[in-house]
Amino acid sequence: VFYGFILWATIVFTGIGMEFFCHSLLIKDAWDQNTENRWQFVQFLYPLLASSAVGMAHSNNFWALPLITLTLYKFGFPETILYLYSGMFDESLNVGLRWKEMLDGIGNVIHH
């Protein structure tokens, strides 16, 4: 159980770190058509990479850990951090929508 928790925490913190890095490097100014194309490509690769990571884990290959981290966090595209940010700081949303965004972000962290 302890080993599983350590793996989960490592994947979550690494994934959130990738999201911060990707957001600050690639998407900080605007979401343009090029970024949308990349996002669609990552979404397309998700099932293939997830299946590959599960197969690698089944054969006790530790390369499954970096692959599953890249896959779960979709190569760092900032899903989780944007939900949490909107829930905490976006004053243009009403209270109900802010709670929804915050709960989506928390659910995303738990889900991963």
C-alpha distances in whole Angstrom, upper triangle without the diagonal:
4,5,5,6,9,10,11,12,14,15,16,18,20,21,22,24,26,27,29,30,31,33,35,36,37,37,38,42,42,40,43,44,42,39,39,40,37,34,36,35,31,31,33,30,27,27,28,26,23,24,24,21,19,21,21,17,18,20,17,19,18,21,19,17,20,22,19,19,23,23,21,23,26,27,27,30,29,28,25,27,30,29,28,31,33,32,32,35,37,40,42,40,40,38,36,36,34,32,31,30,28,26,26,25,22,21,21,19,16,17,17
4,5,5,6,9,10,11,12,14,15,16,18,20,21,22,24,26,27,28,30,31,33,34,35,36,37,40,41,40,42,43,42,38,39,39,36,34,36,35,32,32,33,31,28,28,29,26,24,25,25,21,20,23,21,18,19,21,18,20,17,20,19,16,19,21,19,19,23,23,21,23,26,27,26,29,28,27,25,26,30,29,27,30,33,31,31,34,37,39,42,39,40,38,37,36,34,32,31,30,28,26,26,25,22,22,22,19,17,18,17
4,5,5,6,9,10,11,12,14,15,16,18,20,21,22,24,26,27,28,30,32,33,34,34,35,39,40,38,41,41,40,36,37,37,34,32,34,33,29,30,31,29,26,26,26,23,21,22,22,18,18,20,18,15,16,18,14,16,14,17,15,13,16,18,16,16,20,21,19,21,24,24,24,27,27,27,24,26,29,29,27,30,33,32,32,35,37,40,42,40,41,39,38,37,35,33,32,31,29,27,27,25,23,22,21,19,17,18,16
4,5,5,6,9,10,11,12,14,15,16,18,20,21,22,24,26,27,28,30,31,32,32,34,37,37,36,38,39,37,34,34,35,32,30,31,30,27,27,28,26,23,23,24,21,18,20,20,16,15,18,17,13,15,17,14,16,14,16,14,12,15,17,14,14,18,18,16,18,21,22,22,25,25,24,21,24,27,26,25,28,30,29,30,33,35,38,39,37,38,36,35,34,32,30,29,28,26,24,24,22,20,19,18,16,14,15,13
4,5,5,6,8,10,10,12,14,15,16,18,20,21,22,24,25,27,28,30,31,31,32,36,36,35,37,38,37,33,34,35,32,29,31,31,27,27,29,27,24,24,25,22,20,22,22,18,18,21,20,16,18,20,18,19,16,18,16,13,16,18,15,15,18,19,16,18,21,22,22,24,23,22,20,21,25,24,22,25,28,27,27,30,32,35,37,35,36,33,32,31,29,27,27,26,23,22,22,20,17,17,17,14,12,14,12
4,5,5,6,9,10,11,12,14,15,16,18,20,21,22,24,26,27,28,29,30,31,35,35,34,37,38,36,33,33,34,31,29,31,30,27,27,29,27,24,25,25,22,20,22,22,18,18,21,19,16,19,20,17,17,14,16,15,12,14,17,15,14,17,18,17,18,21,21,21,23,23,23,20,21,25,24,23,26,28,27,27,30,32,36,38,36,37,35,34,33,31,29,29,27,25,24,23,21,19,19,18,15,14,16,13
4,6,5,6,9,10,11,12,14,15,16,18,20,21,22,24,26,26,28,28,29,33,34,32,35,35,33,30,31,31,28,26,28,27,23,24,26,23,20,21,22,18,16,18,18,14,14,17,15,12,15,17,14,14,11,13,11,8,11,13,11,10,14,15,14,15,18,18,18,21,21,21,19,20,24,24,23,25,28,27,28,30,32,35,37,35,37,35,34,32,30,29,28,26,24,23,22,20,19,18,17,14,13,14,11
4,5,5,6,9,10,10,12,14,15,16,18,20,21,22,24,25,26,26,28,31,31,30,33,33,32,29,29,30,27,24,26,26,22,22,24,22,19,20,21,18,16,18,18,15,15,18,17,14,17,19,16,17,14,15,13,10,12,14,11,10,14,14,12,13,16,17,17,19,19,18,16,17,21,20,19,22,25,24,24,27,29,32,34,32,33,31,30,29,27,25,24,23,21,20,19,17,15,15,13,10,10,10,8
4,5,5,6,8,10,11,12,14,15,17,18,20,21,22,24,25,25,26,30,30,29,32,33,32,28,29,30,27,25,27,27,23,24,26,24,21,23,24,20,18,21,21,18,18,21,20,17,20,22,19,19,16,17,15,12,13,15,13,11,15,16,13,13,17,18,16,19,18,18,15,16,20,19,18,20,23,22,23,25,27,31,32,31,32,30,29,28,26,24,24,22,20,19,19,16,14,15,14,10,10,12,10
4,6,5,6,8,10,10,12,14,15,16,18,20,21,22,23,24,25,29,30,29,31,32,30,27,28,29,26,24,26,26,22,23,25,23,20,22,22,19,17,20,20,16,17,20,18,16,19,21,18,17,13,14,13,9,10,13,11,9,12,14,13,13,16,16,15,18,17,18,16,17,20,21,19,22,24,24,24,26,29,32,34,32,34,32,32,30,28,27,26,24,22,22,21,18,17,17,15,12,13,14,11
4,6,5,6,9,10,10,12,14,15,16,18,20,21,21,22,23,27,27,26,29,29,28,24,25,26,22,21,23,22,18,19,21,19,16,18,19,15,14,17,17,13,14,18,16,14,17,19,17,16,13,13,11,8,8,10,8,6,9,11,9,9,12,13,12,15,15,15,13,15,18,19,18,20,23,23,23,26,27,31,32,31,32,31,30,28,26,25,24,22,21,20,19,16,15,15,13,10,11,12,8
4,5,5,6,8,10,11,12,14,15,16,18,20,21,21,22,25,26,24,27,28,27,23,24,25,22,20,22,22,19,19,22,20,17,19,21,17,16,19,19,16,17,20,19,17,21,23,20,20,17,16,15,11,12,13,11,8,11,12,9,9,12,13,12,14,13,13,10,12,15,15,14,17,19,19,20,22,24,27,29,27,29,27,27,25,23,22,21,19,17,17,15,12,12,12,10,7,9,10,7
4,5,5,6,9,10,11,12,14,15,17,18,20,20,20,24,25,24,27,29,27,24,25,26,23,21,24,24,20,21,24,22,20,22,23,20,19,22,22,18,20,23,22,20,23,25,22,21,18,18,16,13,12,15,13,10,12,14,12,11,14,14,12,14,13,14,11,12,15,16,15,16,19,20,19,21,23,27,29,28,29,28,28,26,23,23,22,20,18,18,17,14,13,15,13,9,12,13,10
4,6,5,6,9,10,10,12,14,15,16,18,19,19,23,24,23,26,27,25,22,23,24,21,19,22,21,18,19,22,20,18,20,21,17,17,20,20,16,18,21,19,18,22,23,21,19,16,15,14,11,9,12,11,7,9,12,11,9,12,11,10,13,13,14,12,13,16,17,17,18,21,22,22,23,25,29,30,29,31,30,30,28,25,25,25,22,20,21,19,16,16,17,14,12,14,15,11
4,5,5,6,9,10,10,12,14,15,16,16,18,21,22,20,23,24,22,19,20,21,18,16,19,18,15,16,19,17,15,18,19,15,15,18,18,15,17,20,19,18,22,23,21,20,17,16,14,11,10,11,10,6,7,9,8,6,9,8,7,10,9,10,9,10,13,14,14,16,19,19,20,21,23,26,28,27,29,28,27,25,23,23,22,19,18,18,16,13,14,15,11,10,12,12,9
4,5,5,6,9,10,10,12,14,15,15,16,19,20,19,22,24,23,19,20,22,19,17,20,20,17,18,21,20,17,20,22,19,18,22,22,19,21,24,23,22,25,27,25,23,20,19,18,15,13,15,13,10,11,13,10,8,11,11,8,10,8,9,7,7,11,12,11,13,16,16,16,18,20,23,25,24,26,25,25,22,20,20,20,16,15,16,15,11,12,14,11,9,12,13,10
4,5,5,6,9,10,11,12,14,15,15,19,20,20,23,24,23,19,21,22,19,18,21,21,18,19,22,21,19,22,23,20,20,23,23,20,22,25,24,23,26,28,26,24,20,19,18,15,13,15,15,11,11,14,13,10,12,11,8,11,10,12,11,10,13,15,14,14,18,19,18,19,21,25,26,26,28,28,28,25,23,23,23,20,18,20,18,15,16,17,14,12,16,16,14
4,5,5,6,8,10,10,11,13,14,17,18,17,20,21,19,16,18,19,16,15,18,18,14,16,19,17,16,20,20,17,17,21,20,18,21,23,22,22,25,26,25,22,19,17,17,14,12,13,13,9,9,11,11,8,9,7,5,8,8,11,11,10,13,15,15,16,18,20,20,21,22,26,27,26,29,29,29,26,24,25,24,20,20,21,19,16,17,18,15,13,17,17,14
4,5,5,6,8,10,10,10,11,15,15,15,18,19,18,14,16,17,14,13,16,17,14,15,18,18,16,20,21,18,18,22,22,20,22,25,24,24,27,29,27,25,22,20,19,17,15,15,15,11,10,12,11,7,9,8,4,6,5,8,8,7,9,12,12,12,15,17,17,18,19,22,23,23,26,25,25,22,20,21,20,17,17,18,16,13,15,16,13,12,16,16,13
4,6,5,6,8,10,10,10,14,15,15,18,21,19,16,18,20,17,16,19,20,17,19,22,21,20,23,24,22,22,26,25,23,26,29,27,27,30,32,30,28,25,23,22,19,17,18,18,14,14,16,15,11,13,11,8,9,7,10,10,7,10,13,12,11,15,17,16,16,18,21,22,22,25,25,26,23,20,22,21,18,17,19,17,14,16,18,15,14,18,18,16
4,5,5,6,8,10,10,14,15,15,18,20,18,15,18,19,16,16,19,19,16,19,22,20,20,23,24,21,22,25,25,23,26,28,26,26,30,31,29,27,24,22,22,19,16,17,18,14,13,16,16,12,13,10,7,9,9,13,13,11,13,16,16,15,18,20,20,20,21,24,25,26,29,29,29,26,24,25,25,21,21,23,21,18,20,21,18,17,21,21,18
4,6,5,6,7,9,12,13,12,15,16,14,11,14,15,12,12,16,16,13,16,19,18,17,21,22,19,20,24,23,22,25,27,26,26,30,31,29,27,24,22,21,19,16,17,17,14,12,14,14,11,11,8,5,6,7,11,12,11,12,15,16,15,17,20,20,20,20,24,25,25,28,28,29,25,24,25,24,20,21,22,20,17,20,21,17,17,21,20,18
4,6,6,5,5,9,10,10,13,16,14,11,13,16,13,13,16,17,15,17,20,20,19,23,24,22,23,26,26,25,27,30,29,29,32,34,32,30,27,25,24,22,19,20,20,17,15,17,16,12,12,11,8,7,6,10,11,9,9,13,14,12,14,17,17,17,17,21,21,21,25,25,26,22,21,23,22,18,18,21,18,16,19,20,17,17,21,21,19
4,6,6,5,9,11,12,15,18,16,13,16,18,16,16,20,20,18,20,23,23,23,26,27,25,26,29,29,27,30,33,31,31,35,36,34,32,29,27,26,24,21,22,22,19,17,20,19,15,16,14,11,11,10,13,14,12,12,16,16,14,16,19,19,18,18,22,22,23,27,27,28,25,23,25,24,21,21,23,22,19,21,23,20,20,23,24,22
4,6,7,9,11,12,14,16,14,12,15,17,14,15,18,18,17,20,22,22,22,26,26,23,25,28,28,26,29,32,30,31,34,35,34,31,28,26,26,24,20,21,22,19,17,19,19,16,15,13,11,11,11,15,16,14,15,19,19,17,20,22,22,21,22,25,25,26,30,30,31,28,26,28,27,23,24,26,24,21,24,25,22,22,25,25,23
4,6,8,9,9,10,13,10,8,12,13,11,12,15,15,14,17,19,19,20,24,24,22,24,27,27,26,29,31,30,31,34,35,34,31,29,26,26,24,21,21,22,19,16,18,19,15,14,12,10,9,10,14,16,14,14,18,19,17,19,22,23,21,21,24,24,25,29,30,30,27,25,27,26,22,23,26,23,21,24,25,21,22,25,25,23
4,6,6,6,9,11,10,7,10,13,11,11,15,16,15,17,20,20,20,24,25,23,24,28,28,27,30,32,31,32,35,36,35,33,31,28,27,26,23,22,23,20,17,19,19,15,14,13,11,9,9,12,14,13,11,15,17,15,16,19,20,18,18,21,21,21,25,26,27,23,22,24,23,19,21,23,21,19,22,23,20,21,24,24,22
4,6,8,11,14,14,11,14,16,15,15,18,20,18,20,23,24,23,27,28,26,27,31,31,30,32,35,34,34,38,39,38,35,33,30,30,28,25,25,25,22,20,22,21,17,17,16,13,11,10,13,15,13,11,15,16,13,15,18,18,16,16,19,19,20,24,25,26,23,21,24,23,19,20,23,21,19,22,24,21,21,25,25,24
4,7,9,13,13,11,14,16,16,16,19,21,20,22,24,25,25,29,30,29,30,33,33,32,35,38,37,37,41,42,41,38,36,33,33,31,28,28,28,25,23,24,24,21,20,19,16,14,13,16,18,16,14,17,19,16,16,20,20,18,17,19,19,21,24,26,27,24,22,25,25,21,23,26,23,22,25,27,24,25,28,28,27
4,6,10,10,9,11,14,14,14,16,18,18,19,22,23,24,27,29,27,29,32,32,32,34,37,36,37,40,41,41,38,36,33,32,31,28,28,28,25,23,23,23,20,19,18,16,13,13,15,18,16,14,17,19,16,16,20,21,18,17,20,18,20,24,26,26,22,22,25,24,20,22,25,22,21,25,26,23,24,28,27,26
4,7,8,6,7,10,11,10,13,15,15,16,19,20,20,24,25,24,26,29,29,29,31,34,34,34,37,39,39,36,34,31,30,29,26,25,25,23,21,21,21,18,16,16,14,11,12,13,16,15,13,16,18,16,16,20,21,19,18,21,19,20,23,25,25,22,21,24,22,19,22,24,21,20,23,24,21,23,26,25,24
4,5,5,6,9,10,11,12,14,16,17,19,20,21,25,26,25,27,30,30,30,33,35,35,36,39,40,40,37,36,33,32,31,28,27,27,25,22,22,23,20,18,17,17,14,15,16,20,19,17,19,22,20,20,23,25,23,21,24,22,23,27,29,29,25,25,28,26,23,25,27,24,23,27,27,24,26,29,28,27
4,5,5,6,9,10,10,12,14,15,16,18,20,23,24,24,26,28,29,29,32,34,34,35,38,39,39,37,36,32,31,31,28,26,27,25,22,22,23,21,18,18,18,15,16,18,21,21,19,21,24,23,22,26,28,26,24,27,25,25,29,31,30,27,27,30,27,24,27,29,25,25,28,28,25,27,30,29,27
4,5,5,6,9,10,11,13,14,15,17,19,22,22,22,24,27,27,27,30,32,32,33,36,37,37,34,33,30,29,29,26,24,25,23,20,20,22,19,16,15,16,13,16,17,21,21,19,22,25,23,23,27,28,27,25,29,27,27,31,33,32,29,29,31,29,26,28,29,26,25,29,28,25,27,30,28,27
4,5,5,6,9,10,11,12,14,15,17,20,21,20,22,25,25,25,28,30,30,31,34,35,35,32,31,27,27,26,23,22,22,20,17,17,18,16,13,12,12,10,12,14,17,17,16,18,21,20,20,23,25,24,22,26,24,25,28,30,29,26,25,27,25,22,24,26,22,21,25,25,22,23,26,25,23
4,5,5,6,9,10,10,12,14,15,19,20,20,21,24,25,25,27,29,30,31,33,35,35,33,31,28,27,27,24,22,22,21,18,17,18,16,13,14,14,11,13,13,17,18,16,18,21,20,20,23,25,24,22,26,24,24,27,29,28,24,24,26,24,21,24,25,21,21,24,24,21,23,26,24,23
4,5,5,6,9,10,11,12,14,17,18,18,20,23,23,24,26,28,28,30,32,33,34,31,30,27,26,26,23,21,22,21,18,17,19,17,13,14,15,12,15,16,20,20,19,21,24,24,23,26,28,28,26,29,28,28,31,32,31,28,28,30,27,24,27,28,24,24,27,26,23,25,28,25,24
4,5,5,6,9,10,11,12,16,16,16,18,20,20,21,24,25,25,27,29,31,31,28,27,24,23,23,20,18,19,18,14,14,16,14,10,10,11,9,13,14,18,18,17,20,22,22,23,25,27,27,26,29,28,28,31,32,31,28,28,29,27,24,26,26,23,22,25,24,21,23,25,23,21
4,5,5,6,9,10,11,14,15,15,16,19,20,20,22,24,25,26,28,30,30,28,27,24,22,22,19,17,17,16,13,12,13,12,8,9,10,7,10,11,14,16,15,17,19,20,20,22,24,24,23,27,25,25,28,29,28,24,24,26,23,20,22,23,19,19,22,21,18,20,22,20,19
4,5,5,6,9,10,13,14,14,16,18,19,20,22,24,25,26,28,30,30,28,28,25,23,23,21,18,18,18,15,14,15,14,10,12,13,11,14,14,17,19,18,19,22,23,22,25,27,27,26,29,28,27,30,31,29,26,26,27,24,22,24,25,21,21,24,22,19,22,24,21,20
4,5,5,6,9,11,12,12,14,16,17,18,20,22,22,24,26,27,28,26,25,22,21,21,19,16,17,17,14,12,14,14,10,11,13,12,15,15,19,20,20,21,24,25,25,27,30,30,28,32,31,30,33,34,32,29,29,30,27,25,27,27,23,23,25,24,21,23,25,22,20
4,5,5,6,10,10,10,12,14,15,15,18,19,20,21,23,25,25,23,22,19,18,18,16,13,13,13,10,9,11,10,6,7,10,9,12,13,16,18,17,19,21,22,23,25,27,28,27,30,30,29,31,32,31,27,27,28,25,23,24,24,21,20,22,21,17,19,21,19,17
4,6,5,8,10,10,11,14,15,16,17,19,20,21,23,25,26,24,24,21,19,19,18,15,14,14,12,9,11,11,7,10,12,10,13,12,15,18,17,18,21,22,22,24,27,27,26,30,29,27,30,30,29,25,26,26,23,21,23,22,19,19,21,19,16,18,20,17,16
4,6,7,8,10,11,13,14,15,17,19,20,21,23,25,26,24,24,21,19,20,19,15,15,16,14,11,13,14,10,12,15,14,17,16,19,21,21,22,25,26,26,28,30,31,30,33,32,31,33,34,32,29,29,30,27,25,26,26,22,22,24,22,19,22,23,20,19
4,6,5,6,9,10,11,12,14,16,16,18,20,21,22,20,20,17,16,17,15,12,12,14,11,8,11,12,9,10,14,13,17,16,19,21,22,22,25,26,27,29,31,32,31,35,34,32,35,35,34,30,31,31,28,26,27,27,23,23,24,23,19,21,22,19,17
4,6,5,6,9,10,10,12,14,15,16,18,20,21,19,19,17,14,15,14,11,10,11,9,6,8,10,7,10,12,12,15,14,16,19,20,20,22,24,25,26,29,30,29,33,32,31,33,33,31,28,28,28,25,23,24,23,20,20,21,19,16,18,19,15,14
4,6,5,6,8,10,11,12,14,15,16,19,20,19,19,17,14,16,16,12,11,13,12,9,10,13,11,13,16,16,19,17,19,22,23,23,25,27,28,29,31,33,32,36,35,33,35,35,33,30,30,30,27,25,26,25,22,22,23,20,18,19,20,16,15
4,6,5,6,9,10,11,12,14,15,17,18,17,18,15,13,15,15,11,11,14,12,9,12,14,12,14,17,17,20,20,21,24,25,26,28,30,30,32,34,35,35,38,38,36,38,38,36,33,33,33,30,28,29,28,25,25,26,24,21,22,22,19,17
4,5,5,6,9,10,10,12,14,15,16,14,15,12,10,12,11,7,8,10,9,6,9,12,10,11,14,15,18,18,19,22,23,24,26,28,29,30,32,33,33,37,37,35,37,37,35,33,32,32,29,27,28,27,24,23,24,22,19,20,20,17,15
4,5,5,6,9,10,11,12,14,15,14,14,12,9,11,11,8,6,10,9,6,8,11,10,12,15,16,18,17,18,21,23,23,24,27,28,29,31,32,32,36,36,34,36,35,33,31,31,30,27,26,26,25,22,21,22,19,17,17,18,14,12
4,5,5,6,9,10,11,13,14,14,15,13,10,13,14,10,9,13,13,10,11,15,14,16,19,20,22,21,22,25,26,26,28,30,31,32,34,36,36,40,39,37,39,39,36,34,34,33,30,29,29,28,25,24,25,22,20,21,20,17,15
4,5,5,6,9,10,11,12,11,12,10,8,11,12,8,9,12,12,10,12,15,14,15,18,20,23,22,23,26,28,28,29,32,33,34,36,37,37,41,41,39,41,41,39,36,36,35,33,31,31,30,27,26,27,25,22,22,22,19,17
4,5,5,6,8,10,10,9,9,8,5,8,9,6,6,9,10,8,10,13,13,14,17,19,21,21,21,24,26,26,27,29,31,32,33,35,36,39,40,38,40,39,37,35,34,33,31,29,29,28,25,24,24,22,19,19,19,17,14
4,5,5,6,9,10,10,11,11,7,10,12,9,8,12,13,11,12,15,16,17,19,21,23,22,22,25,27,27,28,31,32,32,34,36,37,40,41,39,40,39,37,35,35,33,31,30,29,28,25,24,24,22,20,20,19,16,14
4,5,5,6,9,9,11,11,8,12,13,11,11,14,15,13,15,18,18,19,22,24,26,25,26,29,31,31,32,34,36,36,38,40,40,44,44,42,44,43,41,39,38,37,35,33,33,31,29,28,28,26,23,23,23,20,18
4,5,5,6,5,7,7,5,9,11,9,10,13,14,13,15,18,18,18,21,24,26,25,26,28,30,31,32,34,36,36,38,40,40,44,44,43,44,43,42,39,39,38,36,34,33,32,30,28,28,26,24,23,23,21,18
4,5,5,5,7,8,5,8,11,10,9,12,14,14,14,17,18,19,21,24,25,25,25,27,30,30,30,33,35,35,36,38,39,43,43,42,43,42,40,38,37,36,34,32,32,30,28,27,26,24,22,21,20,19,16
4,5,7,10,11,9,12,15,13,13,16,18,16,17,21,21,22,25,27,28,28,27,30,33,32,33,36,37,37,39,41,42,45,46,44,45,44,42,40,40,38,36,35,34,32,30,29,28,26,24,24,23,20,19
4,6,9,10,9,12,15,14,14,17,19,18,19,22,23,23,26,28,30,30,30,32,35,35,35,38,40,40,41,44,45,48,49,47,48,47,45,43,43,41,39,38,37,35,33,32,31,29,27,27,26,24,21
4,6,9,8,10,13,13,13,16,18,18,19,22,23,23,25,28,29,29,29,31,34,34,34,37,39,39,40,42,43,47,48,46,47,46,44,43,41,40,38,37,36,34,32,31,30,28,26,25,24,23,20
4,5,6,9,11,11,12,14,16,16,18,20,21,20,23,26,28,28,27,30,32,33,33,35,37,38,39,41,42,46,46,45,47,46,44,42,41,40,38,36,35,34,32,30,30,28,26,25,24,23,20
4,5,6,8,9,10,12,14,15,16,18,19,18,20,24,25,26,25,27,30,30,30,33,35,35,36,38,39,43,44,43,45,43,42,40,39,38,36,34,33,32,30,28,27,26,24,22,22,21,18
4,5,6,6,9,10,11,12,14,16,17,16,18,21,23,24,24,26,28,29,29,31,34,34,35,37,38,42,43,41,43,43,41,39,38,37,35,33,32,32,29,27,27,26,23,22,23,21,18
4,6,5,6,8,10,10,12,14,15,15,17,20,22,22,22,24,26,27,27,30,32,32,33,35,36,40,41,39,41,40,39,36,35,34,32,30,30,29,26,25,25,23,21,19,20,18,15
4,5,5,6,9,10,10,12,14,13,15,18,20,20,19,21,24,25,25,27,29,30,31,32,34,37,38,37,39,38,36,34,33,32,30,28,27,26,24,22,22,21,18,17,17,16,13
4,6,5,6,9,10,11,12,11,12,16,18,18,18,20,23,24,24,26,28,29,30,31,32,36,37,36,38,37,36,34,32,32,30,28,27,27,24,22,22,22,19,17,18,17,14
4,5,5,6,9,10,10,10,12,15,17,18,18,20,23,23,24,26,28,29,30,32,33,36,37,35,38,37,36,33,32,32,30,27,27,27,24,22,23,22,18,18,19,17,13
4,5,5,6,8,9,10,12,14,16,16,16,18,21,21,22,24,26,27,28,30,31,34,35,33,35,34,33,31,30,29,27,25,24,23,21,19,19,18,15,15,15,13,10
4,5,5,6,8,8,9,12,13,14,13,15,18,19,19,21,23,24,25,27,28,32,32,31,33,32,31,29,27,27,25,23,22,22,19,17,18,17,14,13,14,13,9
4,6,5,6,5,7,10,12,13,14,15,18,19,20,21,23,25,26,27,28,31,32,31,33,33,32,29,28,28,26,23,23,23,20,18,19,19,15,15,16,15,11
4,5,5,6,9,11,13,13,14,16,18,19,20,22,23,24,26,28,28,32,32,30,33,32,31,28,27,27,25,22,23,22,19,17,19,17,14,14,16,13,10
4,5,8,9,10,11,11,11,14,16,16,17,19,21,21,23,25,25,29,29,28,30,29,28,25,24,24,21,19,19,18,15,14,15,14,10,10,12,9,7
4,6,5,7,8,8,8,11,13,14,15,17,18,19,21,22,23,26,27,25,28,27,26,23,22,22,20,18,18,18,15,13,14,14,10,10,13,11,8
4,5,6,9,9,11,13,14,15,17,18,20,21,23,24,24,28,27,26,29,29,28,25,24,24,22,19,20,20,17,15,17,16,12,13,16,14,11
4,6,9,11,12,14,15,17,18,19,21,23,24,25,25,29,29,28,31,31,30,27,26,26,24,21,22,22,19,17,19,19,15,15,18,16,14
4,6,8,10,10,12,14,15,16,18,20,21,21,22,25,26,25,28,28,28,24,23,24,22,19,19,20,17,15,17,17,14,14,17,16,13
4,6,9,9,10,12,14,14,16,18,19,20,19,23,23,22,25,26,25,22,21,22,20,17,18,19,16,14,17,17,13,14,17,16,14
4,6,6,6,9,10,10,12,14,15,16,16,20,20,19,22,22,22,19,17,19,17,14,14,16,13,11,14,15,11,12,16,15,14
4,6,5,6,9,10,11,13,15,16,15,19,19,18,20,20,19,16,15,16,14,11,12,13,10,8,11,11,8,10,13,12,12
4,6,5,6,9,10,11,13,14,15,18,19,18,20,19,18,16,14,14,13,10,10,10,8,5,8,9,6,7,10,10,10
4,5,5,6,8,10,10,12,13,16,18,17,19,18,19,16,14,14,14,10,10,12,10,7,10,12,9,9,13,14,13
4,5,5,6,8,10,10,10,14,14,14,16,17,17,13,12,13,12,9,9,12,10,8,11,13,11,12,15,16,15
4,6,5,6,9,10,10,13,14,12,14,14,14,11,9,10,9,5,6,8,6,5,8,10,9,10,13,14,14
4,6,5,6,8,10,13,15,13,15,14,14,12,9,10,10,6,5,8,8,5,7,10,10,10,13,14,15
4,5,5,6,7,11,12,12,14,14,15,12,9,11,12,8,8,11,11,9,11,14,13,13,16,18,18
4,6,5,5,8,9,8,11,11,12,9,6,9,9,6,7,11,10,9,12,14,14,15,18,19,19
4,6,6,9,11,9,10,9,10,8,4,6,7,5,4,8,9,8,10,12,13,14,16,18,19
4,6,8,11,10,12,10,12,11,7,8,11,8,7,11,12,10,12,15,15,15,18,20,20
4,6,9,9,11,11,13,12,8,11,13,10,10,14,15,13,15,18,18,18,21,23,23
4,5,6,9,10,12,10,7,11,12,10,11,14,14,14,16,19,18,19,22,23,24
4,5,7,9,11,10,8,12,13,12,13,16,17,17,19,21,22,23,25,26,27
4,7,9,12,10,9,13,14,13,14,17,18,18,20,22,22,24,26,27,28
4,7,8,6,6,10,10,10,12,14,15,15,18,19,20,22,24,24,26
4,6,5,6,9,10,11,12,14,15,17,19,20,21,23,25,25,27
4,6,5,6,9,10,10,12,14,15,16,18,20,21,22,24,26
4,5,5,6,9,10,11,12,14,15,16,18,20,21,22,24
4,5,5,6,9,10,10,12,14,15,16,18,20,20,22
4,5,5,6,9,10,11,12,14,15,17,18,20,21
4,5,5,6,8,10,10,12,14,15,16,18,20
4,5,5,6,9,10,10,12,14,15,16,18
4,6,5,6,9,10,10,12,14,15,17
4,5,5,6,9,10,11,12,14,16
4,5,5,6,8,10,10,12,14
4,6,5,6,9,10,10,12
4,5,5,6,9,10,11
4,5,5,6,8,10
4,5,5,6,9
4,5,5,6
4,5,5
4,5
4
